[in-house]
């Protein structure tokens, strides 16, 4: 079982790697990456929610196609959440 100290140490290593990578960039590029990261996360969340609501509103009319797309967007967001970049930016 991994303890809190090991998790903290692993997270610190990840942060150090990102800090080193970001240190090689111009401040403008680093800021664009931060903004793009949050914009992408927000966009995926909004897309997922809107597709789910649109499917509910459409009912059987769309035969679940919008709900299927909601699941795909949700999976993309879940995968995006696995990114270590999110622990840094």
Secondary structure, DSSP 4 states (H G I P E B T S, - for coil): ---HHHHHHHHHHHHHHHHHHHHTS-HHHHHHHHHHHHHHHHHHHHHHHHHHHHHHHHGGGGTTHHHHHHHHHHHHHHHHHT-GGGGT-
